[in-house]
């Protein structure tokens, strides 16, 4: 059973890192607490579930190179973003971008989003360019649908249009006992699939978002779990998960809060209240039961962001 990683990487240079190198980090998510389509136009949205899994990017400018090189080579989306930022700089430059991540790819854990956000921060720091969230959103919208990992706390985010809908606030830490059904999902391809939700279902998503916003404000983890489970069930028409029914049973057997899934991925997890004295026992029981479904069971810890306000009065609240 993989143990959770609790600590964010320091935004400082590691020994041996060349001077002038910019460093950026970004967290991943365990799927989403809620994802669907609202009644309004361009109503595709998700609600993030940040976890302690990280991407760290480092960018070393080199004017003599004339081009941006990325390591590892497969991180071409990150390279494309770095080139876009460099081209906007007063003095364009080449350089080496290194992306290190412990977030599994293609599983619905926001690995690509974390790579891109960490890259934007690293390149911006190296070139002395401000990288506010609005600028990062504008850049990412030119590349692919993106999760809301550039914001701390729980946020509602329009991932297709890459714009913040609302800051919902922080939540107490949860433990997630997760499995992977296998394979990988391309987020860009998945988001091209038409969403066959009816008007009734779109209005249900609006009610679920309102319920979730209230649950975050009141720190009601039981309600958070109920909303997450309902969202997972509604998503079955888009990305069917053969193990969801059994995961819901395991959640009930161990006294979990609910089940969260990577709506566009292959992961499912039982949510547990990390402050519950019985949490270690519940987690062990869930992990044991999950081994029937998948060979590898991983344990995650959600990020609680205690310094984030419950709501941000400068931002809209869910309709």
C-alpha positions as CSV (number, residue, x, y, z in Angstrom):
1,X,0.0,0.0,0.0
2,X,1.6,3.3,-1.1
3,X,1.8,5.8,1.7
4,X,0.6,9.4,1.3
5,X,3.1,12.2,0.7
6,X,2.4,15.0,3.1
7,X,4.9,17.8,2.4
8,X,5.0,20.1,-0.6
9,X,8.4,20.5,-2.3
10,X,10.2,23.7,-1.3
11,X,10.2,26.4,-3.9
12,X,14.0,26.8,-3.6
13,X,16.9,25.6,-5.6
14,X,18.3,22.1,-4.9
15,X,22.0,21.6,-4.4
16,X,23.7,21.8,-7.8
17,X,21.0,23.8,-9.5
18,X,22.5,26.5,-11.7
19,X,21.9,30.1,-10.6
20,X,19.2,31.9,-12.5
21,X,17.0,28.8,-12.6
22,X,13.3,29.3,-11.8
23,X,11.4,26.7,-9.8
24,X,7.7,26.1,-9.7
25,X,5.5,23.5,-8.0
26,X,1.8,22.5,-8.3
27,X,-0.3,19.9,-6.6
28,X,-2.4,17.2,-8.1
29,X,-5.9,16.1,-7.3
30,X,-7.7,12.9,-6.6
31,X,-10.2,13.2,-9.5
32,X,-12.9,15.6,-8.6
33,X,-15.5,16.0,-5.9
34,X,-18.0,16.9,-8.6
35,X,-18.0,17.2,-12.4
36,X,-20.7,17.8,-14.8
37,X,-22.6,20.4,-16.9
38,X,-24.7,23.2,-15.6
39,X,-27.9,24.6,-17.3
40,X,-26.1,27.7,-18.6
41,X,-24.1,28.0,-21.9
42,X,-20.6,26.6,-21.6
43,X,-21.7,25.0,-18.3
44,X,-19.0,22.3,-18.1
45,X,-17.4,22.5,-14.7
46,X,-15.6,20.5,-12.0
47,X,-14.8,20.9,-8.3
48,X,-11.3,20.1,-7.3
49,X,-10.0,17.7,-4.6
50,X,-6.3,18.7,-4.0
51,X,-4.0,16.0,-2.7
52,X,-0.4,15.8,-1.6
53,X,1.1,14.7,-4.8
54,X,3.3,17.2,-6.6
55,X,4.9,18.3,-9.8
56,X,8.2,20.3,-9.6
57,X,9.4,22.2,-12.7
58,X,12.7,24.0,-13.1
59,X,13.7,26.3,-16.0
60,X,17.2,27.4,-16.7
61,X,17.4,30.1,-19.3
62,X,20.2,29.9,-21.9
63,X,20.2,32.7,-24.6
64,X,22.8,30.7,-26.6
65,X,20.4,27.8,-27.1
66,X,17.7,29.7,-29.1
67,X,15.2,26.9,-28.3
68,X,13.4,25.4,-25.3
69,X,14.3,21.8,-24.5
70,X,12.2,19.7,-22.1
71,X,13.3,16.8,-19.9
72,X,11.8,14.2,-20.0
73,X,11.1,14.6,-23.7
74,X,7.5,13.3,-23.5
75,X,6.4,16.5,-21.5
76,X,5.7,18.3,-24.8
77,X,2.7,20.2,-23.5
78,X,5.0,21.8,-20.8
79,X,7.5,22.6,-23.5
80,X,4.9,24.3,-25.6
81,X,3.8,26.4,-22.6
82,X,7.3,27.4,-21.8
83,X,7.9,28.5,-25.4
84,X,4.7,30.6,-25.3
85,X,5.9,32.4,-22.1
86,X,9.4,32.9,-23.5
87,X,8.0,34.5,-26.6
88,X,6.1,37.0,-24.5
89,X,9.2,38.0,-22.6
90,X,11.0,41.3,-23.4
91,X,14.1,39.3,-24.3
92,X,13.2,35.9,-25.7
93,X,15.6,33.1,-24.8
94,X,16.1,29.4,-25.0
95,X,16.7,27.1,-22.1
96,X,16.2,23.8,-20.4
97,X,12.9,22.9,-18.7
98,X,13.0,19.9,-16.4
99,X,9.7,18.5,-15.1
100,X,9.6,16.0,-12.2
101,X,6.3,14.6,-11.0
102,X,5.1,11.9,-8.7
103,X,1.5,12.2,-10.1
104,X,0.6,9.2,-12.3
105,X,-0.3,10.2,-15.9
106,X,-3.6,9.5,-17.6
107,X,-5.4,8.5,-14.4
108,X,-7.6,11.6,-13.7
109,X,-5.2,13.0,-11.1
110,X,-4.5,16.3,-12.8
111,X,-1.0,15.3,-13.8
112,X,-1.0,17.4,-17.0
113,X,-2.5,20.4,-15.3
114,X,0.1,20.2,-12.5
115,X,2.9,20.0,-15.1
116,X,1.6,23.1,-16.8
117,X,1.0,25.2,-13.7
118,X,4.4,24.3,-12.3
119,X,6.0,25.1,-15.6
120,X,4.4,28.5,-15.8
121,X,5.6,29.4,-12.4
122,X,9.1,28.2,-13.0
123,X,9.5,30.0,-16.3
124,X,7.9,33.1,-14.9
125,X,10.3,33.1,-11.9
126,X,13.3,32.5,-14.1
127,X,12.5,35.4,-16.5
128,X,11.2,37.8,-13.8
129,X,7.6,37.7,-15.2
130,X,4.6,37.9,-13.0
131,X,2.4,34.9,-13.3
132,X,-1.0,35.7,-11.7
133,X,-3.7,33.1,-12.0
134,X,-5.5,35.1,-14.8
135,X,-2.4,35.0,-17.0
136,X,-1.8,31.3,-16.4
137,X,-5.5,30.6,-17.3
138,X,-5.1,32.6,-20.5
139,X,-2.1,30.6,-21.5
140,X,-3.4,27.2,-20.6
141,X,-6.7,27.8,-22.5
142,X,-4.5,27.8,-25.7
143,X,-3.3,24.3,-24.9
144,X,-5.9,22.0,-23.4
145,X,-8.8,21.7,-20.9
146,X,-7.3,22.3,-17.5
147,X,-8.0,21.5,-13.8
148,X,-8.1,24.2,-11.2
149,X,-4.9,23.3,-9.5
150,X,-3.5,26.9,-9.7
151,X,-5.8,27.8,-6.9
152,X,-5.4,26.6,-3.3
153,X,-8.5,25.1,-1.5
154,X,-11.6,23.7,-3.1
155,X,-12.7,25.6,-6.2
156,X,-15.3,25.3,-8.8
157,X,-13.6,25.6,-12.2
158,X,-14.8,25.7,-15.8
159,X,-12.1,23.3,-17.2
160,X,-13.1,23.5,-20.9
161,X,-12.9,27.3,-21.0
162,X,-10.1,27.4,-18.3
163,X,-11.6,30.0,-15.9
164,X,-12.4,30.1,-12.3
165,X,-16.1,29.9,-11.3
166,X,-15.8,30.2,-7.5
167,X,-13.5,29.7,-4.6
168,X,-15.4,27.4,-2.2
169,X,-12.8,27.4,0.6
170,X,-10.8,24.8,2.5
171,X,-11.8,21.5,3.9
172,X,-10.5,19.4,6.8
173,X,-8.0,16.8,5.7
174,X,-9.3,13.5,4.3
175,X,-7.6,10.2,3.7
176,X,-8.4,8.6,0.3
177,X,-7.9,4.9,-0.2
178,X,-7.7,4.6,-4.0
179,X,-7.5,2.1,-6.8
180,X,-6.7,2.3,-10.5
181,X,-8.8,0.3,-12.9
182,X,-5.9,0.4,-15.4
183,X,-5.2,2.0,-18.7
184,X,-5.0,5.7,-19.4
185,X,-7.4,8.4,-20.6
186,X,-6.4,11.4,-22.8
187,X,-8.1,14.4,-21.3
188,X,-8.2,16.3,-24.6
189,X,-10.0,13.4,-26.3
190,X,-12.3,12.9,-23.4
191,X,-13.4,16.5,-23.4
192,X,-14.4,16.3,-27.1
193,X,-17.1,13.8,-26.2
194,X,-20.5,15.4,-26.2
195,X,-22.1,15.4,-22.8
196,X,-25.5,13.6,-23.1
197,X,-27.0,15.1,-19.9
198,X,-30.6,16.1,-20.0
199,X,-32.0,19.4,-18.8
200,X,-33.1,17.6,-15.6
201,X,-29.6,16.3,-15.0
202,X,-28.1,19.7,-15.6
203,X,-30.3,21.2,-13.0
204,X,-29.3,18.4,-10.6
205,X,-25.7,19.3,-11.2
206,X,-26.6,22.9,-10.2
207,X,-28.2,21.6,-7.0
208,X,-25.2,19.4,-6.2
209,X,-22.8,22.3,-6.7
210,X,-25.0,24.4,-4.3
211,X,-25.0,21.5,-1.8
212,X,-21.2,21.1,-2.1
213,X,-20.6,24.8,-1.6
214,X,-22.6,24.8,1.6
215,X,-20.8,21.6,2.8
216,X,-17.4,23.3,2.3
217,X,-18.6,26.4,4.2
218,X,-19.8,24.3,7.1
219,X,-17.0,21.7,6.8
220,X,-19.5,19.0,6.5
221,X,-17.4,16.1,5.3
222,X,-20.4,13.6,5.3
223,X,-22.3,15.9,2.9
224,X,-19.1,16.3,0.8
225,X,-18.9,12.5,0.5
226,X,-22.6,12.2,-0.5
227,X,-22.2,14.7,-3.3
228,X,-19.0,13.0,-4.5
229,X,-20.7,9.6,-4.6
230,X,-23.7,11.0,-6.6
231,X,-21.4,12.7,-9.1
232,X,-19.5,9.4,-9.6
233,X,-22.7,7.6,-10.3
234,X,-24.0,10.2,-12.7
235,X,-20.7,10.1,-14.6
236,X,-21.1,6.4,-15.4
237,X,-22.8,7.3,-18.7
238,X,-19.6,9.1,-19.8
239,X,-16.8,7.0,-18.4
240,X,-18.1,3.8,-16.9
241,X,-16.1,2.3,-14.0
242,X,-16.7,-1.4,-13.5
243,X,-15.6,-1.3,-9.9
244,X,-17.8,1.7,-8.7
245,X,-20.6,-0.4,-7.3
246,X,-18.1,-2.5,-5.2
247,X,-16.3,0.6,-4.1
248,X,-19.5,2.1,-2.8
249,X,-20.1,-1.2,-0.9
250,X,-16.6,-1.0,0.6
251,X,-17.3,2.6,1.6
252,X,-20.4,1.6,3.5
253,X,-18.7,-1.4,5.1
254,X,-15.8,0.6,6.5
255,X,-17.9,3.7,7.5
256,X,-16.5,6.0,4.8
257,X,-17.7,9.4,3.8
258,X,-18.3,8.6,0.1
259,X,-16.5,7.7,-3.1
260,X,-14.6,10.1,-5.3
261,X,-13.5,9.3,-8.9
262,X,-11.4,10.7,-11.7
263,X,-14.3,11.5,-13.9
264,X,-12.1,11.6,-17.0
265,X,-9.7,9.0,-15.6
266,X,-9.3,5.5,-14.2
267,X,-9.1,6.1,-10.4
268,X,-11.7,5.6,-7.6
269,X,-11.2,6.2,-3.9
270,X,-13.0,5.8,-0.6
271,X,-13.0,9.1,1.3
272,X,-12.3,9.0,5.1
273,X,-12.2,11.7,7.7
274,X,-8.5,12.0,8.7
275,X,-9.4,13.4,12.1
276,X,-11.5,10.4,13.0
277,X,-9.7,8.3,15.6
278,X,-10.9,5.2,13.8
279,X,-9.4,6.5,10.4
280,X,-6.4,4.2,10.5
281,X,-8.6,1.2,11.1
282,X,-11.0,2.2,8.4
283,X,-8.2,2.8,6.0
284,X,-6.7,-0.6,6.6
285,X,-10.0,-2.3,6.2
286,X,-10.7,-0.4,3.0
287,X,-7.3,-1.1,1.5
288,X,-7.7,-4.8,2.3
289,X,-11.1,-4.9,0.6
290,X,-9.8,-3.0,-2.4
291,X,-7.1,-5.5,-3.1
292,X,-9.9,-7.7,-4.4
293,X,-10.4,-5.2,-7.2
294,X,-6.9,-4.0,-8.0
295,X,-3.4,-5.2,-7.3
296,X,-2.2,-1.8,-6.2
297,X,-3.9,0.2,-3.6
298,X,-2.6,3.8,-2.9
299,X,-3.4,6.0,0.1
300,X,-3.6,9.8,-0.5
301,X,-4.1,12.7,1.9
302,X,-6.1,15.7,0.8
303,X,-4.6,19.2,1.3
304,X,-6.6,21.3,3.8
305,X,-5.1,24.8,3.2
306,X,-5.9,26.1,6.7
307,X,-4.9,29.7,5.7
308,X,-7.4,30.0,2.8
309,X,-10.6,32.0,3.8
310,X,-13.8,30.1,3.8
311,X,-15.0,32.2,0.9
312,X,-13.4,34.9,-1.2
313,X,-15.7,37.9,-1.3
314,X,-14.0,39.2,-4.5
315,X,-15.1,36.1,-6.5
316,X,-18.5,34.9,-7.5
317,X,-20.4,32.2,-5.6
318,X,-22.0,29.3,-7.3
319,X,-25.4,30.0,-8.9
